[in-house]
Amino acid sequence: MTLRRAWVAVAIAAVLAFPWAAGSYVNYVTCLALTYSLVTLSLNWVTGYAGQITLGQGGFFAVGAYLTAAAVVHAGWPLPAAILLSAVATGALGLLLGVPALRLQGHYLALATLFFSLAVPEAIMALPSLTGGANGINVPPSTTFFGLHLSNLRDAYYVLIALVTLVVLVDRTMLRSKLGRAFLAIRDSETAAASVGIPIEVYKVTAFTASGVIAGLAGGLYGSIAGYLNPATFDLWLSIYFFAALIVGGLGNVYGAVIGGILVVALPQLFSQAQNLANILYGAILVVVLLTLPGGVADWPRLSRAVRWLWHPR
């Protein structure tokens, strides 16, 4: 018990001290990784918990980023209000996408959400007065988030750590609740879930809505941290990377979503001079994980036991 608490204290101290020990580039990559982890966590609601295959997460992420930027730049909104607007708007967008998606399953749903991911960058390009079009849009570095400057990477790091931790805790609590058990029942067998009275349509739409909220929140934070948005950043590959990251990290696993989000950022940075090699490596890792670790990296027994040991002291 004492040793476990000591390890937890060391881990917390290391997390808090990290941005002061790391350089600016490492801090930027870390903030990007945490942002992408939020998006992967959002995807987990639809694909990991409700069992619906979607390739639209990059679209929600882009909408959240651009709505926040437009509200700050053109309307002069404070950053917290702009991010809240983005989260609400992308949640509503998730609801709107989730309702017609009830008629689709499997690869048909994947194709429909893929078209959504393709349409969002085109819509951004078509609204240059709001989004800057192909030239992109700059987000003023003076914008603050409850007194913290997200352009300051240390401030951004602490905000992101807090939000990722909050989402992880919410997910863990949800999975142990009636809502979580219903999601998992739908994922395992819609027929069996319906036979015991679970309103499948309501839960699916709820998953899409929650997923949109979290992805929009991540997008709003991303724009403020990066300081510049360009539609080329939000191409179809981004949605595919998020989906692959969730599979590699662990489908339906809260910690796996975080690990997968980090991998989305880490590999391109390691192979920044050879992007094609990074894409090949993504594919190779995905194949290896599917063959050797069907539950994802986070389901690796040793890693899984270590995480449980830290998070569930007895």
C-alpha positions as CSV (number, residue, x, y, z in Angstrom):
1,M,0.0,0.0,0.0
2,T,2.8,2.4,1.0
3,L,4.9,1.5,-2.0
4,R,1.9,2.0,-4.3
5,R,1.2,5.4,-3.0
6,A,4.9,6.3,-3.4
7,W,4.8,5.3,-7.0
8,V,1.6,7.3,-7.6
9,A,3.2,10.3,-5.9
10,V,6.3,10.0,-8.1
11,A,4.2,9.6,-11.3
12,I,2.2,12.7,-10.4
13,A,5.3,14.7,-9.6
14,A,6.9,13.6,-12.9
15,V,3.8,14.7,-14.9
16,L,3.7,18.1,-13.2
17,A,7.4,18.7,-13.6
18,F,7.7,17.5,-17.2
19,P,7.1,20.8,-19.1
20,W,9.7,22.5,-17.0
21,A,12.3,19.9,-17.8
22,A,11.4,19.5,-21.5
23,G,12.3,21.9,-24.3
24,S,9.8,23.9,-26.3
25,Y,9.7,21.5,-29.2
26,V,9.1,18.5,-26.9
27,N,6.4,20.4,-25.1
28,Y,4.7,21.3,-28.3
29,V,4.7,17.7,-29.5
30,T,3.4,16.6,-26.0
31,C,0.6,19.1,-26.2
32,L,-0.3,17.9,-29.7
33,A,-0.3,14.3,-28.5
34,L,-2.6,15.1,-25.6
35,T,-4.9,16.9,-27.9
36,Y,-5.1,13.9,-30.2
37,S,-5.6,11.7,-27.2
38,L,-8.8,13.7,-26.5
39,V,-10.0,13.1,-30.0
40,T,-9.2,9.3,-29.8
41,L,-11.1,9.2,-26.5
42,S,-14.1,10.9,-28.2
43,L,-14.0,8.2,-31.0
44,N,-14.0,5.6,-28.3
45,W,-17.6,6.6,-27.4
46,V,-18.9,5.7,-30.8
47,T,-16.6,2.9,-31.9
48,G,-15.2,1.5,-28.7
49,Y,-18.3,1.6,-26.5
50,A,-21.3,1.6,-28.9
51,G,-19.7,-0.5,-31.6
52,Q,-20.3,1.8,-34.5
53,I,-17.6,2.1,-37.1
54,T,-17.0,5.8,-38.0
55,L,-14.3,7.6,-39.9
56,G,-15.6,11.1,-39.2
57,Q,-13.7,12.2,-36.1
58,G,-11.3,14.4,-38.1
59,G,-14.3,16.3,-39.3
60,F,-15.6,17.1,-35.8
61,F,-12.1,18.0,-34.8
62,A,-11.8,20.5,-37.7
63,V,-15.2,22.0,-37.0
64,G,-14.3,22.6,-33.4
65,A,-11.0,24.2,-34.3
66,Y,-12.4,26.5,-36.9
67,L,-15.5,27.5,-35.0
68,T,-13.3,28.5,-32.0
69,A,-10.9,30.5,-34.3
70,A,-13.8,32.3,-36.0
71,A,-15.5,33.2,-32.7
72,V,-12.3,34.6,-31.3
73,V,-11.0,36.4,-34.5
74,H,-14.2,37.7,-36.1
75,A,-16.6,38.0,-33.1
76,G,-14.0,38.9,-30.4
77,W,-15.3,36.2,-28.1
78,P,-13.2,35.2,-25.0
79,L,-11.5,31.8,-25.6
80,P,-13.5,29.8,-23.0
81,A,-16.8,30.9,-24.5
82,A,-15.5,30.2,-28.0
83,I,-14.4,26.7,-27.0
84,L,-17.7,26.1,-25.2
85,L,-19.5,27.2,-28.4
86,S,-17.5,24.7,-30.4
87,A,-18.2,21.9,-28.0
88,V,-21.9,22.5,-28.1
89,A,-22.0,23.0,-31.9
90,T,-20.0,19.8,-32.6
91,G,-22.2,18.0,-30.1
92,A,-25.3,19.1,-32.1
93,L,-23.5,18.1,-35.3
94,G,-22.9,14.7,-33.8
95,L,-26.6,14.5,-32.9
96,L,-27.5,15.5,-36.5
97,L,-25.1,12.9,-37.9
98,G,-26.1,10.2,-35.4
99,V,-29.9,10.3,-36.3
100,P,-29.5,9.3,-40.0
101,A,-26.7,7.0,-39.1
102,L,-29.2,4.8,-37.2
103,R,-30.2,3.4,-40.6
104,L,-26.6,2.4,-41.4
105,Q,-24.3,-0.2,-40.0
106,G,-20.8,-1.5,-40.6
107,H,-19.0,-0.4,-43.7
108,Y,-22.1,1.6,-44.9
109,L,-21.8,3.8,-41.7
110,A,-18.0,4.0,-42.2
111,L,-18.5,5.3,-45.8
112,A,-21.1,7.8,-44.7
113,T,-18.8,9.3,-42.0
114,L,-15.9,9.1,-44.4
115,F,-17.8,11.4,-46.8
116,F,-18.4,13.7,-43.8
117,S,-14.6,13.9,-43.2
118,L,-14.1,14.7,-46.9
119,A,-16.8,17.4,-46.9
120,V,-15.6,19.4,-43.9
121,P,-12.3,20.6,-45.5
122,E,-14.2,21.5,-48.7
123,A,-16.7,23.6,-46.6
124,I,-13.7,25.3,-44.9
125,M,-12.3,26.2,-48.3
126,A,-15.6,27.5,-49.5
127,L,-15.9,30.0,-46.6
128,P,-12.7,32.1,-46.9
129,S,-14.3,35.2,-45.2
130,L,-14.7,33.1,-42.0
131,T,-12.0,30.5,-42.3
132,G,-9.3,32.1,-44.4
133,G,-9.8,29.4,-47.0
134,A,-6.7,27.8,-48.4
135,N,-4.5,30.5,-46.7
136,G,-5.7,29.4,-43.3
137,I,-6.5,31.5,-40.2
138,N,-4.3,32.8,-37.4
139,V,-5.5,32.5,-33.8
140,P,-4.3,35.5,-31.7
141,P,-1.7,34.4,-29.1
142,S,-3.1,36.8,-26.5
143,T,-6.2,34.6,-26.1
144,T,-6.5,33.1,-22.6
145,F,-8.2,30.1,-21.1
146,F,-9.3,31.0,-17.6
147,G,-6.2,33.1,-17.1
148,L,-3.8,30.7,-18.8
149,H,-2.2,31.5,-22.2
150,L,-2.6,28.4,-24.4
151,S,0.1,29.9,-26.6
152,N,2.4,29.3,-23.6
153,L,3.1,25.5,-24.0
154,R,3.5,25.0,-20.2
155,D,0.1,26.5,-19.6
156,A,-1.4,24.5,-22.5
157,Y,0.2,21.3,-21.1
158,Y,-1.5,21.6,-17.7
159,V,-4.9,22.4,-19.3
160,L,-4.6,19.4,-21.5
161,I,-3.5,17.1,-18.7
162,A,-6.4,18.2,-16.6
163,L,-8.9,17.7,-19.5
164,V,-7.5,14.3,-20.5
165,T,-7.6,13.1,-16.9
166,L,-11.2,14.4,-16.5
167,V,-12.4,12.6,-19.7
168,V,-10.7,9.4,-18.6
169,L,-12.4,9.6,-15.2
170,V,-15.7,10.3,-16.7
171,D,-15.3,7.4,-19.1
172,R,-14.3,5.0,-16.3
173,T,-17.3,6.1,-14.2
174,M,-19.6,5.9,-17.2
175,L,-18.5,2.3,-18.1
176,R,-19.4,1.2,-14.6
177,S,-22.9,2.8,-14.7
178,K,-26.1,1.6,-16.4
179,L,-25.2,3.8,-19.4
180,G,-21.9,2.0,-19.8
181,R,-23.4,-1.4,-19.5
182,A,-26.0,-0.6,-22.1
183,F,-23.3,0.7,-24.5
184,L,-21.3,-2.5,-24.1
185,A,-24.5,-4.7,-24.5
186,I,-25.2,-2.9,-27.8
187,R,-21.7,-3.3,-29.0
188,D,-21.7,-7.0,-28.2
189,S,-25.1,-7.8,-29.7
190,E,-27.8,-5.3,-30.8
191,T,-30.4,-8.1,-31.0
192,A,-29.7,-9.2,-27.4
193,A,-29.7,-5.6,-26.1
194,A,-33.0,-4.9,-27.8
195,S,-34.5,-8.0,-26.3
196,V,-33.9,-6.8,-22.8
197,G,-35.5,-3.4,-23.5
198,I,-32.4,-1.3,-24.2
199,P,-33.4,1.7,-26.5
200,I,-30.6,1.1,-29.0
201,E,-31.4,4.3,-31.0
202,V,-31.2,6.5,-28.0
203,Y,-27.8,5.2,-26.9
204,K,-26.3,5.3,-30.4
205,V,-27.3,9.0,-30.8
206,T,-26.0,9.7,-27.3
207,A,-22.6,8.2,-28.2
208,F,-22.4,10.3,-31.4
209,T,-23.3,13.5,-29.4
210,A,-20.8,12.9,-26.6
211,S,-18.2,12.0,-29.2
212,G,-18.8,15.3,-31.0
213,V,-18.6,17.4,-27.8
214,I,-15.2,15.9,-26.8
215,A,-13.8,16.2,-30.4
216,G,-15.0,19.8,-30.7
217,L,-13.4,20.7,-27.4
218,A,-10.1,19.2,-28.5
219,G,-10.3,21.1,-31.8
220,G,-10.9,24.4,-30.0
221,L,-7.9,23.8,-27.8
222,Y,-5.8,22.7,-30.8
223,G,-6.3,26.0,-32.7
224,S,-5.3,28.1,-29.7
225,I,-2.2,26.0,-29.1
226,A,-1.1,25.8,-32.7
227,G,-1.9,29.4,-33.4
228,Y,-2.7,28.7,-37.0
229,L,-5.2,26.5,-38.9
230,N,-5.0,25.2,-42.4
231,P,-7.6,23.0,-44.1
232,A,-4.8,20.7,-45.3
233,T,-4.2,19.6,-41.7
234,F,-7.7,18.1,-41.5
235,D,-7.6,15.8,-44.5
236,L,-9.1,12.3,-44.6
237,W,-5.8,10.7,-43.4
238,L,-6.4,12.4,-40.0
239,S,-9.6,10.5,-39.5
240,I,-8.0,7.3,-40.6
241,Y,-5.1,7.9,-38.2
242,F,-7.5,8.4,-35.3
243,F,-9.4,5.2,-36.1
244,A,-6.1,3.2,-36.5
245,A,-4.8,4.8,-33.2
246,L,-7.9,3.5,-31.4
247,I,-7.5,0.0,-32.8
248,V,-3.8,0.0,-31.9
249,G,-4.3,1.4,-28.4
250,G,-7.3,-0.8,-27.6
251,L,-10.8,-0.6,-28.8
252,G,-13.1,0.2,-25.9
253,N,-10.2,0.7,-23.5
254,V,-10.0,4.1,-21.9
255,Y,-6.2,4.0,-21.4
256,G,-5.7,2.5,-24.9
257,A,-7.4,5.6,-26.4
258,V,-4.8,7.8,-24.7
259,I,-1.9,5.6,-25.8
260,G,-3.3,5.5,-29.4
261,G,-3.6,9.3,-29.5
262,I,0.0,9.7,-28.4
263,L,1.1,7.2,-31.2
264,V,-0.7,9.3,-33.8
265,V,1.6,12.2,-33.0
266,A,4.8,10.3,-32.0
267,L,5.4,8.4,-35.2
268,P,5.2,11.3,-37.7
269,Q,7.6,13.2,-35.4
270,L,10.1,10.4,-35.4
271,F,9.9,10.1,-39.2
272,S,9.2,13.8,-40.1
273,Q,11.7,13.6,-43.0
274,A,10.0,10.5,-44.4
275,Q,6.2,10.8,-44.1
276,N,5.6,7.8,-46.4
277,L,7.7,5.7,-44.0
278,A,5.5,6.8,-41.1
279,N,2.4,5.7,-43.1
280,I,4.0,2.3,-43.8
281,L,5.0,1.9,-40.2
282,Y,1.4,2.7,-39.1
283,G,0.1,-0.1,-41.3
284,A,2.8,-2.5,-40.0
285,I,2.0,-1.7,-36.4
286,L,-1.7,-2.1,-37.0
287,V,-1.2,-5.6,-38.6
288,V,1.1,-6.7,-35.8
289,V,-1.3,-5.5,-33.1
290,L,-4.3,-7.2,-34.7
291,L,-2.4,-10.5,-35.0
292,T,-0.7,-10.5,-31.6
293,L,-2.7,-8.2,-29.4
294,P,-6.4,-8.2,-30.5
295,G,-7.3,-6.1,-27.5
296,G,-4.7,-3.4,-28.4
297,V,-1.5,-2.3,-26.7
298,A,-3.4,-1.4,-23.5
299,D,-4.6,-5.0,-23.2
300,W,-1.1,-6.3,-23.0
301,P,-1.2,-8.2,-19.7
302,R,1.9,-6.6,-18.1
303,L,0.9,-3.1,-19.1
304,S,-2.7,-3.6,-18.1
305,R,-1.7,-4.9,-14.6
306,A,0.7,-2.0,-14.1
307,V,-2.1,0.6,-14.9
308,R,-4.6,-1.2,-12.6
309,W,-1.9,-1.3,-9.8
310,L,-1.5,2.4,-10.0
311,W,-5.1,3.4,-10.4
312,H,-6.8,1.0,-8.0
313,P,-4.9,1.0,-4.7
314,R,-6.2,-1.4,-2.1
